[in-house]
Amino acid sequence: MELPAIKVSADSTSKEITPIALAIHEMVAGLPVTMRTLNKKGLRIEMGKIVDNNYSGPILEMALETNSTIKTTPKSGAYKDIPIVVSTVKDENGNAVAAIGIVNVTHGLKFKH
């Protein structure tokens, strides 16, 4: 039996990255998750559902530009004033091809710096 492959590239669509974002959403007990690739907008997941499949946020974009993990509280966008952490998915050469964000809507968990 051949298993389907999941491949993430800078040009992956929101549909292609959905399985990864949904798995992370489940792993973090349903906290909102955002994900996009370098060249395509992505998705936003809340309460087990995709609420936007053409999503990009300022911190996702900043993480892709700087190829780094960012822990901050955005001053604009869908998650204004809510702590988030965004990290990049890197290719074999260390270049950012996607970014994934977790939104700390509980305000109680502290993301370790």
Backbone as XML, in Angstrom:
<?xml version="1.0"?>
<chain id="A" units="angstrom">
  <residue number="1" name="MET">
    <atom name="N" x="0.843" y="-1.185" z="0.000"/>
    <atom name="CA" x="0.000" y="0.000" z="0.000"/>
    <atom name="C" x="0.883" y="1.240" z="0.000"/>
  </residue>
  <residue number="2" name="GLU">
    <atom name="N" x="0.667" y="2.096" z="-0.960"/>
    <atom name="CA" x="1.443" y="3.328" z="-1.054"/>
    <atom name="C" x="0.746" y="4.427" z="-0.266"/>
  </residue>
  <residue number="3" name="LEU">
    <atom name="N" x="1.500" y="5.051" z="0.612"/>
    <atom name="CA" x="0.955" y="6.135" z="1.430"/>
    <atom name="C" x="1.131" y="7.458" z="0.708"/>
  </residue>
  <residue number="4" name="PRO">
    <atom name="N" x="0.158" y="8.346" z="0.840"/>
    <atom name="CA" x="0.296" y="9.656" z="0.203"/>
    <atom name="C" x="1.407" y="10.461" z="0.881"/>
  </residue>
  <residue number="5" name="ALA">
    <atom name="N" x="2.114" y="11.239" z="0.089"/>
    <atom name="CA" x="3.197" y="12.070" z="0.616"/>
    <atom name="C" x="2.678" y="13.466" z="0.927"/>
  </residue>
  <residue number="6" name="ILE">
    <atom name="N" x="3.216" y="14.040" z="1.980"/>
    <atom name="CA" x="2.929" y="15.436" z="2.299"/>
    <atom name="C" x="4.245" y="16.178" z="2.136"/>
  </residue>
  <residue number="7" name="LYS">
    <atom name="N" x="4.247" y="17.143" z="1.242"/>
    <atom name="CA" x="5.445" y="17.912" z="0.962"/>
    <atom name="C" x="5.121" y="19.387" z="1.124"/>
  </residue>
  <residue number="8" name="VAL">
    <atom name="N" x="5.980" y="20.087" z="1.845"/>
    <atom name="CA" x="5.787" y="21.519" z="2.032"/>
    <atom name="C" x="6.878" y="22.250" z="1.266"/>
  </residue>
  <residue number="9" name="SER">
    <atom name="N" x="6.456" y="23.148" z="0.402"/>
    <atom name="CA" x="7.400" y="23.981" z="-0.337"/>
    <atom name="C" x="6.962" y="25.435" z="-0.213"/>
  </residue>
  <residue number="10" name="ALA">
    <atom name="N" x="7.778" y="26.334" z="-0.711"/>
    <atom name="CA" x="7.453" y="27.762" z="-0.670"/>
    <atom name="C" x="6.169" y="28.065" z="-1.437"/>
  </residue>
  <residue number="11" name="ASP">
    <atom name="N" x="5.781" y="27.171" z="-2.351"/>
    <atom name="CA" x="4.593" y="27.388" z="-3.170"/>
    <atom name="C" x="3.407" y="26.512" z="-2.784"/>
  </residue>
  <residue number="12" name="SER">
    <atom name="N" x="3.488" y="25.807" z="-1.665"/>
    <atom name="CA" x="2.364" y="24.977" z="-1.230"/>
    <atom name="C" x="1.154" y="25.862" z="-0.945"/>
  </residue>
  <residue number="13" name="THR">
    <atom name="N" x="-0.015" y="25.358" z="-1.295"/>
    <atom name="CA" x="-1.258" y="26.099" z="-1.096"/>
    <atom name="C" x="-1.810" y="25.830" z="0.302"/>
  </residue>
  <residue number="14" name="SER">
    <atom name="N" x="-2.815" y="26.608" z="0.684"/>
    <atom name="CA" x="-3.439" y="26.385" z="1.981"/>
    <atom name="C" x="-4.034" y="24.980" z="2.057"/>
  </residue>
  <residue number="15" name="LYS">
    <atom name="N" x="-4.569" y="24.495" z="0.970"/>
    <atom name="CA" x="-5.125" y="23.133" z="0.957"/>
    <atom name="C" x="-4.036" y="22.097" z="1.219"/>
  </residue>
  <residue number="16" name="GLU">
    <atom name="N" x="-2.868" y="22.305" z="0.653"/>
    <atom name="CA" x="-1.771" y="21.345" z="0.819"/>
    <atom name="C" x="-1.197" y="21.341" z="2.235"/>
  </residue>
  <residue number="17" name="ILE">
    <atom name="N" x="-1.226" y="22.464" z="2.923"/>
    <atom name="CA" x="-0.660" y="22.519" z="4.277"/>
    <atom name="C" x="-1.694" y="22.277" z="5.367"/>
  </residue>
  <residue number="18" name="THR">
    <atom name="N" x="-2.950" y="22.153" z="4.993"/>
    <atom name="CA" x="-4.022" y="21.945" z="5.971"/>
    <atom name="C" x="-3.771" y="20.763" z="6.899"/>
  </residue>
  <residue number="19" name="PRO">
    <atom name="N" x="-3.357" y="19.573" z="6.417"/>
    <atom name="CA" x="-3.164" y="18.446" z="7.342"/>
    <atom name="C" x="-2.140" y="18.728" z="8.441"/>
  </residue>
  <residue number="20" name="ILE">
    <atom name="N" x="-1.104" y="19.474" z="8.118"/>
    <atom name="CA" x="-0.069" y="19.802" z="9.106"/>
    <atom name="C" x="-0.630" y="20.776" z="10.138"/>
  </residue>
  <residue number="21" name="ALA">
    <atom name="N" x="-1.300" y="21.810" z="9.669"/>
    <atom name="CA" x="-1.866" y="22.810" z="10.582"/>
    <atom name="C" x="-2.926" y="22.196" z="11.492"/>
  </residue>
  <residue number="22" name="LEU">
    <atom name="N" x="-3.753" y="21.319" z="10.956"/>
    <atom name="CA" x="-4.775" y="20.667" z="11.779"/>
    <atom name="C" x="-4.142" y="19.764" z="12.834"/>
  </residue>
  <residue number="23" name="ALA">
    <atom name="N" x="-3.076" y="19.060" z="12.477"/>
    <atom name="CA" x="-2.398" y="18.194" z="13.451"/>
    <atom name="C" x="-1.815" y="19.025" z="14.586"/>
  </residue>
  <residue number="24" name="ILE">
    <atom name="N" x="-1.204" y="20.145" z="14.266"/>
    <atom name="CA" x="-0.646" y="21.014" z="15.306"/>
    <atom name="C" x="-1.765" y="21.576" z="16.169"/>
  </residue>
  <residue number="25" name="HIS">
    <atom name="N" x="-2.864" y="21.976" z="15.554"/>
    <atom name="CA" x="-4.026" y="22.493" z="16.294"/>
    <atom name="C" x="-4.503" y="21.467" z="17.326"/>
  </residue>
  <residue number="26" name="GLU">
    <atom name="N" x="-4.559" y="20.210" z="16.939"/>
    <atom name="CA" x="-4.962" y="19.157" z="17.876"/>
    <atom name="C" x="-3.923" y="18.953" z="18.968"/>
  </residue>
  <residue number="27" name="MET">
    <atom name="N" x="-2.650" y="19.039" z="18.622"/>
    <atom name="CA" x="-1.576" y="18.828" z="19.601"/>
    <atom name="C" x="-1.553" y="19.893" z="20.680"/>
  </residue>
  <residue number="28" name="VAL">
    <atom name="N" x="-1.976" y="21.100" z="20.354"/>
    <atom name="CA" x="-1.935" y="22.198" z="21.329"/>
    <atom name="C" x="-3.311" y="22.454" z="21.930"/>
  </residue>
  <residue number="29" name="ALA">
    <atom name="N" x="-4.069" y="21.387" z="22.060"/>
    <atom name="CA" x="-5.362" y="21.405" z="22.755"/>
    <atom name="C" x="-6.338" y="22.425" z="22.182"/>
  </residue>
  <residue number="30" name="GLY">
    <atom name="N" x="-6.314" y="22.606" z="20.879"/>
    <atom name="CA" x="-7.294" y="23.474" z="20.237"/>
    <atom name="C" x="-6.984" y="24.948" z="20.235"/>
  </residue>
  <residue number="31" name="LEU">
    <atom name="N" x="-5.766" y="25.335" z="20.651"/>
    <atom name="CA" x="-5.406" y="26.748" z="20.518"/>
    <atom name="C" x="-5.434" y="27.113" z="19.031"/>
  </residue>
  <residue number="32" name="PRO">
    <atom name="N" x="-5.779" y="28.341" z="18.691"/>
    <atom name="CA" x="-5.777" y="28.736" z="17.284"/>
    <atom name="C" x="-4.388" y="28.563" z="16.664"/>
  </residue>
  <residue number="33" name="VAL">
    <atom name="N" x="-4.381" y="28.099" z="15.427"/>
    <atom name="CA" x="-3.141" y="27.889" z="14.679"/>
    <atom name="C" x="-3.263" y="28.601" z="13.339"/>
  </residue>
  <residue number="34" name="THR">
    <atom name="N" x="-2.176" y="29.240" z="12.935"/>
    <atom name="CA" x="-2.104" y="29.862" z="11.618"/>
    <atom name="C" x="-0.903" y="29.281" z="10.889"/>
  </residue>
  <residue number="35" name="MET">
    <atom name="N" x="-0.997" y="29.207" z="9.576"/>
    <atom name="CA" x="0.131" y="28.705" z="8.788"/>
    <atom name="C" x="0.019" y="29.252" z="7.379"/>
  </residue>
  <residue number="36" name="ARG">
    <atom name="N" x="1.158" y="29.593" z="6.812"/>
    <atom name="CA" x="1.237" y="30.005" z="5.415"/>
    <atom name="C" x="2.594" y="29.612" z="4.865"/>
  </residue>
  <residue number="37" name="THR">
    <atom name="N" x="2.716" y="29.601" z="3.551"/>
    <atom name="CA" x="4.006" y="29.339" z="2.934"/>
    <atom name="C" x="4.586" y="30.653" z="2.426"/>
  </residue>
  <residue number="38" name="LEU">
    <atom name="N" x="5.822" y="30.599" z="1.995"/>
    <atom name="CA" x="6.528" y="31.806" z="1.585"/>
    <atom name="C" x="5.798" y="32.552" z="0.462"/>
  </residue>
  <residue number="39" name="ASN">
    <atom name="N" x="5.304" y="31.823" z="-0.517"/>
    <atom name="CA" x="4.717" y="32.459" z="-1.700"/>
    <atom name="C" x="3.203" y="32.393" z="-1.789"/>
  </residue>
  <residue number="40" name="LYS">
    <atom name="N" x="2.558" y="31.743" z="-0.832"/>
    <atom name="CA" x="1.099" y="31.606" z="-0.869"/>
    <atom name="C" x="0.512" y="31.900" z="0.507"/>
  </residue>
  <residue number="41" name="LYS">
    <atom name="N" x="-0.650" y="32.500" z="0.505"/>
    <atom name="CA" x="-1.357" y="32.682" z="1.767"/>
    <atom name="C" x="-1.794" y="31.317" z="2.279"/>
  </residue>
  <residue number="42" name="GLY">
    <atom name="N" x="-2.103" y="31.265" z="3.569"/>
    <atom name="CA" x="-2.390" y="29.984" z="4.186"/>
    <atom name="C" x="-3.741" y="29.926" z="4.847"/>
  </residue>
  <residue number="43" name="LEU">
    <atom name="N" x="-3.748" y="29.449" z="6.102"/>
    <atom name="CA" x="-5.013" y="29.244" z="6.771"/>
    <atom name="C" x="-4.938" y="29.603" z="8.239"/>
  </residue>
  <residue number="44" name="ARG">
    <atom name="N" x="-6.125" y="29.770" z="8.782"/>
    <atom name="CA" x="-6.304" y="30.071" z="10.196"/>
    <atom name="C" x="-7.317" y="29.073" z="10.723"/>
  </residue>
  <residue number="45" name="ILE">
    <atom name="N" x="-6.962" y="28.394" z="11.815"/>
    <atom name="CA" x="-7.817" y="27.360" z="12.390"/>
    <atom name="C" x="-8.185" y="27.746" z="13.816"/>
  </residue>
  <residue number="46" name="GLU">
    <atom name="N" x="-9.466" y="27.671" z="14.115"/>
    <atom name="CA" x="-9.968" y="27.937" z="15.465"/>
    <atom name="C" x="-11.053" y="26.919" z="15.789"/>
  </residue>
  <residue number="47" name="MET">
    <atom name="N" x="-11.018" y="26.385" z="16.986"/>
    <atom name="CA" x="-12.046" y="25.468" z="17.483"/>
    <atom name="C" x="-12.318" y="24.312" z="16.512"/>
  </residue>
  <residue number="48" name="GLY">
    <atom name="N" x="-11.230" y="23.770" z="15.952"/>
    <atom name="CA" x="-11.346" y="22.609" z="15.085"/>
    <atom name="C" x="-11.793" y="22.886" z="13.665"/>
  </residue>
  <residue number="49" name="LYS">
    <atom name="N" x="-11.953" y="24.151" z="13.316"/>
    <atom name="CA" x="-12.449" y="24.495" z="11.982"/>
    <atom name="C" x="-11.531" y="25.507" z="11.297"/>
  </residue>
  <residue number="50" name="ILE">
    <atom name="N" x="-11.448" y="25.388" z="9.992"/>
    <atom name="CA" x="-10.730" y="26.385" z="9.202"/>
    <atom name="C" x="-11.640" y="27.596" z="9.079"/>
  </residue>
  <residue number="51" name="VAL">
    <atom name="N" x="-11.199" y="28.722" z="9.631"/>
    <atom name="CA" x="-12.017" y="29.937" z="9.589"/>
    <atom name="C" x="-11.569" y="30.882" z="8.474"/>
  </residue>
  <residue number="52" name="ASP">
    <atom name="N" x="-10.389" y="30.617" z="7.902"/>
    <atom name="CA" x="-9.897" y="31.426" z="6.792"/>
    <atom name="C" x="-8.875" y="30.584" z="6.033"/>
  </residue>
  <residue number="53" name="ASN">
    <atom name="N" x="-9.093" y="30.380" z="4.737"/>
    <atom name="CA" x="-8.136" y="29.612" z="3.943"/>
    <atom name="C" x="-7.388" y="30.484" z="2.940"/>
  </residue>
  <residue number="54" name="ASN">
    <atom name="N" x="-7.378" y="31.782" z="3.212"/>
    <atom name="CA" x="-6.596" y="32.738" z="2.421"/>
    <atom name="C" x="-5.965" y="33.741" z="3.385"/>
  </residue>
  <residue number="55" name="TYR">
    <atom name="N" x="-5.281" y="33.208" z="4.405"/>
    <atom name="CA" x="-4.837" y="34.005" z="5.545"/>
    <atom name="C" x="-3.342" y="34.298" z="5.520"/>
  </residue>
  <residue number="56" name="SER">
    <atom name="N" x="-3.021" y="35.483" z="5.953"/>
    <atom name="CA" x="-1.652" y="35.856" z="6.286"/>
    <atom name="C" x="-1.721" y="36.879" z="7.405"/>
  </residue>
  <residue number="57" name="GLY">
    <atom name="N" x="-0.798" y="36.786" z="8.312"/>
    <atom name="CA" x="-0.746" y="37.747" z="9.398"/>
    <atom name="C" x="0.614" y="38.415" z="9.445"/>
  </residue>
  <residue number="58" name="PRO">
    <atom name="N" x="0.698" y="39.569" z="10.104"/>
    <atom name="CA" x="1.946" y="40.328" z="10.119"/>
    <atom name="C" x="3.113" y="39.567" z="10.756"/>
  </residue>
  <residue number="59" name="ILE">
    <atom name="N" x="2.844" y="38.738" z="11.750"/>
    <atom name="CA" x="3.940" y="38.032" z="12.409"/>
    <atom name="C" x="4.365" y="36.815" z="11.586"/>
  </residue>
  <residue number="60" name="LEU">
    <atom name="N" x="3.426" y="36.150" z="10.906"/>
    <atom name="CA" x="3.808" y="35.088" z="9.972"/>
    <atom name="C" x="4.745" y="35.664" z="8.907"/>
  </residue>
  <residue number="61" name="GLU">
    <atom name="N" x="4.386" y="36.806" z="8.380"/>
    <atom name="CA" x="5.205" y="37.438" z="7.340"/>
    <atom name="C" x="6.568" y="37.852" z="7.877"/>
  </residue>
  <residue number="62" name="MET">
    <atom name="N" x="6.610" y="38.387" z="9.090"/>
    <atom name="CA" x="7.877" y="38.792" z="9.694"/>
    <atom name="C" x="8.788" y="37.580" z="9.924"/>
  </residue>
  <residue number="63" name="ALA">
    <atom name="N" x="8.216" y="36.483" z="10.385"/>
    <atom name="CA" x="9.010" y="35.277" z="10.616"/>
    <atom name="C" x="9.600" y="34.770" z="9.303"/>
  </residue>
  <residue number="64" name="LEU">
    <atom name="N" x="8.809" y="34.797" z="8.227"/>
    <atom name="CA" x="9.320" y="34.360" z="6.925"/>
    <atom name="C" x="10.441" y="35.281" z="6.435"/>
  </residue>
  <residue number="65" name="GLU">
    <atom name="N" x="10.264" y="36.581" z="6.624"/>
    <atom name="CA" x="11.277" y="37.546" z="6.188"/>
    <atom name="C" x="12.586" y="37.379" z="6.949"/>
  </residue>
  <residue number="66" name="THR">
    <atom name="N" x="12.497" y="37.109" z="8.247"/>
    <atom name="CA" x="13.692" y="37.018" z="9.085"/>
    <atom name="C" x="14.166" y="35.579" z="9.297"/>
  </residue>
  <residue number="67" name="ASN">
    <atom name="N" x="13.359" y="34.605" z="8.832"/>
    <atom name="CA" x="13.682" y="33.183" z="8.990"/>
    <atom name="C" x="13.981" y="32.864" z="10.452"/>
  </residue>
  <residue number="68" name="SER">
    <atom name="N" x="13.063" y="33.283" z="11.317"/>
    <atom name="CA" x="13.295" y="33.113" z="12.752"/>
    <atom name="C" x="11.997" y="32.810" z="13.492"/>
  </residue>
  <residue number="69" name="THR">
    <atom name="N" x="12.151" y="32.426" z="14.748"/>
    <atom name="CA" x="11.014" y="32.233" z="15.636"/>
    <atom name="C" x="10.740" y="33.558" z="16.325"/>
  </residue>
  <residue number="70" name="ILE">
    <atom name="N" x="9.478" y="33.928" z="16.379"/>
    <atom name="CA" x="9.089" y="35.202" z="16.977"/>
    <atom name="C" x="8.036" y="34.942" z="18.044"/>
  </residue>
  <residue number="71" name="LYS">
    <atom name="N" x="8.272" y="35.483" z="19.235"/>
    <atom name="CA" x="7.308" y="35.433" z="20.337"/>
    <atom name="C" x="6.941" y="36.866" z="20.657"/>
  </residue>
  <residue number="72" name="THR">
    <atom name="N" x="5.670" y="37.203" z="20.446"/>
    <atom name="CA" x="5.263" y="38.586" z="20.594"/>
    <atom name="C" x="3.764" y="38.691" z="20.830"/>
  </residue>
  <residue number="73" name="THR">
    <atom name="N" x="3.312" y="39.898" z="21.003"/>
    <atom name="CA" x="1.885" y="40.206" z="21.070"/>
    <atom name="C" x="1.607" y="41.207" z="19.950"/>
  </residue>
  <residue number="74" name="PRO">
    <atom name="N" x="0.932" y="40.776" z="18.900"/>
    <atom name="CA" x="0.706" y="41.665" z="17.750"/>
    <atom name="C" x="-0.115" y="42.899" z="18.121"/>
  </residue>
  <residue number="75" name="LYS">
    <atom name="N" x="0.168" y="43.989" z="17.445"/>
    <atom name="CA" x="-0.564" y="45.235" z="17.649"/>
    <atom name="C" x="-1.616" y="45.442" z="16.566"/>
  </residue>
  <residue number="76" name="SER">
    <atom name="N" x="-1.709" y="44.497" z="15.611"/>
    <atom name="CA" x="-2.724" y="44.577" z="14.565"/>
    <atom name="C" x="-3.042" y="43.159" z="14.099"/>
  </residue>
  <residue number="77" name="GLY">
    <atom name="N" x="-4.043" y="43.043" z="13.267"/>
    <atom name="CA" x="-4.409" y="41.755" z="12.701"/>
    <atom name="C" x="-5.472" y="41.029" z="13.516"/>
  </residue>
  <residue number="78" name="ALA">
    <atom name="N" x="-5.762" y="39.805" z="13.096"/>
    <atom name="CA" x="-6.833" y="39.005" z="13.713"/>
    <atom name="C" x="-6.574" y="38.702" z="15.182"/>
  </residue>
  <residue number="79" name="TYR">
    <atom name="N" x="-5.306" y="38.680" z="15.584"/>
    <atom name="CA" x="-4.962" y="38.319" z="16.964"/>
    <atom name="C" x="-4.305" y="39.473" z="17.707"/>
  </residue>
  <residue number="80" name="LYS">
    <atom name="N" x="-4.755" y="40.672" z="17.414"/>
    <atom name="CA" x="-4.263" y="41.874" z="18.082"/>
    <atom name="C" x="-4.366" y="41.703" z="19.600"/>
  </residue>
  <residue number="81" name="ASP">
    <atom name="N" x="-3.270" y="42.019" z="20.288"/>
    <atom name="CA" x="-3.184" y="42.014" z="21.756"/>
    <atom name="C" x="-3.244" y="40.616" z="22.384"/>
  </residue>
  <residue number="82" name="ILE">
    <atom name="N" x="-3.038" y="39.574" z="21.598"/>
    <atom name="CA" x="-3.017" y="38.199" z="22.122"/>
    <atom name="C" x="-1.621" y="37.612" z="21.860"/>
  </residue>
  <residue number="83" name="PRO">
    <atom name="N" x="-0.968" y="37.057" z="22.894"/>
    <atom name="CA" x="0.377" y="36.500" z="22.705"/>
    <atom name="C" x="0.398" y="35.365" z="21.677"/>
  </residue>
  <residue number="84" name="ILE">
    <atom name="N" x="1.413" y="35.391" z="20.820"/>
    <atom name="CA" x="1.593" y="34.333" z="19.834"/>
    <atom name="C" x="3.057" y="33.943" z="19.735"/>
  </residue>
  <residue number="85" name="VAL">
    <atom name="N" x="3.280" y="32.765" z="19.197"/>
    <atom name="CA" x="4.624" y="32.343" z="18.826"/>
    <atom name="C" x="4.536" y="31.807" z="17.403"/>
  </residue>
  <residue number="86" name="VAL">
    <atom name="N" x="5.471" y="32.243" z="16.573"/>
    <atom name="CA" x="5.533" y="31.819" z="15.176"/>
    <atom name="C" x="6.930" y="31.299" z="14.899"/>
  </residue>
  <residue number="87" name="SER">
    <atom name="N" x="6.994" y="30.166" z="14.233"/>
    <atom name="CA" x="8.278" y="29.587" z="13.857"/>
    <atom name="C" x="8.242" y="29.210" z="12.388"/>
  </residue>
  <residue number="88" name="THR">
    <atom name="N" x="9.418" y="29.135" z="11.786"/>
    <atom name="CA" x="9.491" y="28.795" z="10.369"/>
    <atom name="C" x="9.751" y="27.309" z="10.162"/>
  </residue>
  <residue number="89" name="VAL">
    <atom name="N" x="9.311" y="26.838" z="9.016"/>
    <atom name="CA" x="9.652" y="25.513" z="8.507"/>
    <atom name="C" x="10.728" y="25.768" z="7.470"/>
  </residue>
  <residue number="90" name="LYS">
    <atom name="N" x="11.858" y="25.108" z="7.645"/>
    <atom name="CA" x="13.007" y="25.372" z="6.772"/>
    <atom name="C" x="13.246" y="24.215" z="5.808"/>
  </residue>
  <residue number="91" name="ASP">
    <atom name="N" x="13.777" y="24.543" z="4.627"/>
    <atom name="CA" x="14.157" y="23.506" z="3.681"/>
    <atom name="C" x="15.531" y="22.957" z="4.042"/>
  </residue>
  <residue number="92" name="GLU">
    <atom name="N" x="16.051" y="22.044" z="3.227"/>
    <atom name="CA" x="17.330" y="21.397" z="3.532"/>
    <atom name="C" x="18.508" y="22.370" z="3.555"/>
  </residue>
  <residue number="93" name="ASN">
    <atom name="N" x="18.331" y="23.562" z="2.988"/>
    <atom name="CA" x="19.384" y="24.576" z="2.998"/>
    <atom name="C" x="19.198" y="25.608" z="4.109"/>
  </residue>
  <residue number="94" name="GLY">
    <atom name="N" x="18.163" y="25.422" z="4.931"/>
    <atom name="CA" x="17.916" y="26.345" z="6.033"/>
    <atom name="C" x="17.081" y="27.556" z="5.671"/>
  </residue>
  <residue number="95" name="ASN">
    <atom name="N" x="16.535" y="27.578" z="4.462"/>
    <atom name="CA" x="15.695" y="28.696" z="4.035"/>
    <atom name="C" x="14.255" y="28.491" z="4.491"/>
  </residue>
  <residue number="96" name="ALA">
    <atom name="N" x="13.622" y="29.553" z="4.925"/>
    <atom name="CA" x="12.227" y="29.465" z="5.360"/>
    <atom name="C" x="11.321" y="29.228" z="4.160"/>
  </residue>
  <residue number="97" name="VAL">
    <atom name="N" x="10.495" y="28.179" z="4.249"/>
    <atom name="CA" x="9.517" y="27.913" z="3.194"/>
    <atom name="C" x="8.085" y="28.077" z="3.696"/>
  </residue>
  <residue number="98" name="ALA">
    <atom name="N" x="7.912" y="28.067" z="5.018"/>
    <atom name="CA" x="6.584" y="28.239" z="5.602"/>
    <atom name="C" x="6.740" y="28.769" z="7.019"/>
  </residue>
  <residue number="99" name="ALA">
    <atom name="N" x="5.641" y="29.252" z="7.564"/>
    <atom name="CA" x="5.623" y="29.710" z="8.954"/>
    <atom name="C" x="4.352" y="29.185" z="9.609"/>
  </residue>
  <residue number="100" name="ILE">
    <atom name="N" x="4.495" y="28.796" z="10.879"/>
    <atom name="CA" x="3.378" y="28.275" z="11.659"/>
    <atom name="C" x="3.283" y="29.096" z="12.938"/>
  </residue>
  <residue number="101" name="GLY">
    <atom name="N" x="2.067" y="29.510" z="13.279"/>
    <atom name="CA" x="1.856" y="30.280" z="14.492"/>
    <atom name="C" x="0.855" y="29.617" z="15.421"/>
  </residue>
  <residue number="102" name="ILE">
    <atom name="N" x="1.096" y="29.761" z="16.712"/>
    <atom name="CA" x="0.164" y="29.303" z="17.743"/>
    <atom name="C" x="-0.250" y="30.526" z="18.546"/>
  </residue>
  <residue number="103" name="VAL">
    <atom name="N" x="-1.557" y="30.675" z="18.738"/>
    <atom name="CA" x="-2.117" y="31.837" z="19.408"/>
    <atom name="C" x="-2.520" y="31.446" z="20.825"/>
  </residue>
  <residue number="104" name="ASN">
    <atom name="N" x="-1.978" y="32.150" z="21.808"/>
    <atom name="CA" x="-2.216" y="31.826" z="23.218"/>
    <atom name="C" x="-3.434" y="32.569" z="23.741"/>
  </residue>
  <residue number="105" name="VAL">
    <atom name="N" x="-4.615" y="32.117" z="23.313"/>
    <atom name="CA" x="-5.845" y="32.786" z="23.722"/>
    <atom name="C" x="-6.134" y="32.609" z="25.210"/>
  </residue>
  <residue number="106" name="THR">
    <atom name="N" x="-5.425" y="31.698" z="25.894"/>
    <atom name="CA" x="-5.637" y="31.508" z="27.330"/>
    <atom name="C" x="-4.999" y="32.616" z="28.140"/>
  </residue>
  <residue number="107" name="HIS">
    <atom name="N" x="-3.998" y="33.274" z="27.587"/>
    <atom name="CA" x="-3.201" y="34.302" z="28.272"/>
    <atom name="C" x="-2.566" y="33.751" z="29.540"/>
  </residue>
  <residue number="108" name="GLY">
    <atom name="N" x="-2.808" y="32.488" z="29.860"/>
    <atom name="CA" x="-2.276" y="31.908" z="31.083"/>
    <atom name="C" x="-0.984" y="31.129" z="30.863"/>
  </residue>
  <residue number="109" name="LEU">
    <atom name="N" x="-0.844" y="30.535" z="29.679"/>
    <atom name="CA" x="0.376" y="29.797" z="29.382"/>
    <atom name="C" x="1.458" y="30.789" z="28.978"/>
  </residue>
  <residue number="110" name="LYS">
    <atom name="N" x="2.649" y="30.567" z="29.451"/>
    <atom name="CA" x="3.751" y="31.443" z="29.091"/>
    <atom name="C" x="4.632" y="30.737" z="28.085"/>
  </residue>
  <residue number="111" name="PHE">
    <atom name="N" x="4.851" y="31.365" z="26.918"/>
    <atom name="CA" x="5.761" y="30.802" z="25.941"/>
    <atom name="C" x="7.175" y="31.061" z="26.418"/>
  </residue>
  <residue number="112" name="LYS">
    <atom name="N" x="7.967" y="30.025" z="26.510"/>
    <atom name="CA" x="9.339" y="30.144" z="26.985"/>
    <atom name="C" x="10.176" y="30.884" z="25.959"/>
  </residue>
  <residue number="113" name="HIS">
    <atom name="N" x="10.892" y="31.910" z="26.412"/>
    <atom name="CA" x="11.735" y="32.708" z="25.508"/>
    <atom name="C" x="13.030" y="32.034" z="25.286"/>
  </residue>
</chain>
